[in-house]
Amino acid sequence: MELLFKEYFPLLCLVSFGIVKDRDTAKDIVQEFFISYWQRKEAISLTVSFKAYAIKAVKNLSLKNLEKAKKQKSVLENLSIERSEEPKITDIPSANGSILALLDQLPDSRRQIFISAILNGQSYAEIAENQGISINTVKTQMKRAYAFLRQESAQKIIHSLVWISLLH
């Protein structure tokens, strides 16, 4: 394993860097690949050379990393837009009604599943495996989280409109 690491690490870093355009991230991705490979080496049956397998795996990990970063950026932008659009009057109840406050109202397990899926970009299968639950449980918890967020955010908007109309 050490020989494979020494031989292919620089090449795989270049492959990853070509996609993610960040040296440290590329190194992290390649290290993640080698750790994953080491942990699953008995279960992996290579039909191609290690080099071809490693390049393909690192490309996929790099692309997945870009998707995850894009999702995180989008969520953060949406949160900052939402916060900037909130009324500045501190006695309006909706001033504290951001998504983060609503997430804090979710049960711990549901909140963790929601954050894993939305912010961390994990698939339902990954979440189920990590938490030792079924995929259907993950789906149900996500459905309930979305329903709660829709309901609560709608109530907060109506509440805000009432307060604003009372102030004018």
N, C-alpha and C positions, 0 to 999 in steps of 0.2 A: 504494500500500500504506500509506503514511504517513497519508493521508487516512482510509482505512478504520480504521486503528488509532485515530486521534484521535477519530473519530466514534463508534465502537462499543465502545471499551475500557471506558468507565464502565458502559454498559448490560450488557455481558457480565460485568463484575465483579459487578454486582448479581445477575445470573442465577446465577452460580457461588456467590456468598455465600449465596443463598437455600438452596442445597443443602448446602454444606460448613460453613457457619456460622463461617468463619474468614477474616478479611479478607486476610491474607498468602497463605494457600493459594489463595483465589479469584483474587488477582492473578497468582500463579504459573501457575495453570491457564489463565487467559486469555492470558498471555504464551506459554505452551506452545502454545496453539491457533494464535496468530498465526505463531509460528516454523514450526510444522508446515504451516500453510497456505502460507506463503511458500516453503517448500522444495518443496511439491507443487503449486503453483498451476498449472503447465502440465498436469498430469495430472488436475486437478479440473475437471469439467464441471458447472457449477451449473444445476440445473433449476428452482431457486427463487431468491429474492433472496438476496444475500449475508447480509443481516440474519437471515433465517430459517435459512439454512445455519449461520451462526455460532452462533446461539442453540442450535440442536439439537446441534451439535458440543460446545459448552461444557457443556451439560447432561450429555451422555454422558461427557465427560472428568471432570466433577465426580462423577458417580455411580461411575465407575471408581475415582476417587481414594478415595471412601468405602469401597468394597469392599476396596481394597488396604489401607487403614488398619485396617479391621476384621480382615482376615486377619493383619496384622502384630501387632495387639493380642492376638488369639487365640493366635498362636504364642508370643509373649512370656509370656502368662499361663500357657500350658502348660509352658514352660520353667521359670518361677519356681515353679510347683506341683511340678514334678518335682524341682527342686533342694531345695525345702523338705522333701520327703518322703524324701530320701536319708538314710541313717544318718549320725549325727554322729561315729561312730568313724572316725578317719582311716586306720587300717590296713586297713579293709575295701576291697578292690579296686574295688568299684562306686562308691565315693565320688567317683571321677573319671569315672564312666561316664555323664555327661550326654550329651544329644543333640549338643551342640557338640563334645565330644570324639570322638563317633562320626563326626560330619561331617568332622572333620579327618582321619579315616582313609580317607575316600573319595578316589579319584583326583581330581586338580584339575578336569578337565573335567566329571566327573560331579557333583562338589560344586557347581561353578558353575551347572550346569543345574538342580540341585535347589534351590539358593538362589534362582535367578531365578524358578522356578516357585512355590515355597512362600512365601518371604519377600517377594519383589518382586511377586508376583501376575501374572507374565507368562504369556501363553498359550504353548502349545507352538510355535505358528506364529511368535510374536514371538521366542522363544528361538532357534528355527531360523534365522530371518532375521538376528538380531543376531550369531549365532556362525558363520553361513555353513555350516550343516549341515542335513540333512534332518529333517523332522518325525518320521520313523520312528526316526532316531538319538536324538532327544530322548526319544521314548516308551521306547525300549529303555534308555537311561541312567536315566530316572526309575524304571522297573521294577526295574532292578538296584540302584538306591539304596535303594528301599523294602525290597527283599528283604534287603539287607545290614543295614539298620537294624533290621528285625524280628528277624533272626537274632542280631545282636550284642546287642540289648537283652534278648532272651530269655535269652541266655547270661549276661549280667551279673546279671539277676534271680536265676537259679539259683545263680550264684556267690555272690551276696549272702546268699541264704537259707542256703547251706552255712556261710558264715562266721558268720552270726548264730547258727545252731544250735550251732556249735562254741564260741561265747562263752558260751552259757547252759548 
